[in-house]
Amino acid sequence: MLKPQGESDNSDGQRFLATDGGELTVFGGYNDVLHWTLEYTLKTYSADLVGQKGKITYQVIKKDWAVFSGDDGERTEFYGKIFIRNDQFYIFELTYKKEYKNKYSEIVERISKCFTPGI
């Protein structure tokens, strides 16, 4: 359903696209210089998803992971998960059109359960 688009130019992740407009982005990086908190990382990476009119409608922040979901105030909903461990972060973001919410809720659940940090 989500077709890989190839590794990013800087080798930090990959995008997967669905024919119905859904998009999964998975990436990671080093946090050893910036030392961003989980809260700041969530705010930074969710800002583009929220846009000017949207909002985060659900979030949970724990010691080394967080999940968040919401919408852009227009036609798109999103879900994301973040891990920060050993000065590295791992993130996935899934966006999809609101009319496909039921379809993507199962996908979100499955990806969220199997998405774990590499270290």
URZISUL-V761422 format. One record per pair of residues at least 24 apart in sequence whose C-alpha atoms are under 8 Angstrom apart, sorted by the first residue. I is the first residue (numbers start at 1). J is the second residue. Records with the same first field share a line. If there is no record, write none. Layout:
I->J ; J
This chain:
21->96 ; 97
22->94 ; 95 ; 96 ; 97
23->94 ; 95 ; 96
24->92 ; 93 ; 94 ; 95
25->92 ; 93 ; 94
26->90 ; 91 ; 92 ; 93
27->90 ; 91 ; 92
28->88 ; 89 ; 90 ; 91
29->88 ; 89 ; 90
30->87 ; 88 ; 89
31->87 ; 88 ; 89
32->87 ; 88
35->87
38->64 ; 65 ; 66 ; 82 ; 83 ; 84
42->66 ; 68 ; 82
49->78
77->101
79->108
81->112
83->116 ; 117
85->117 ; 119
86->119
89->117
90->117
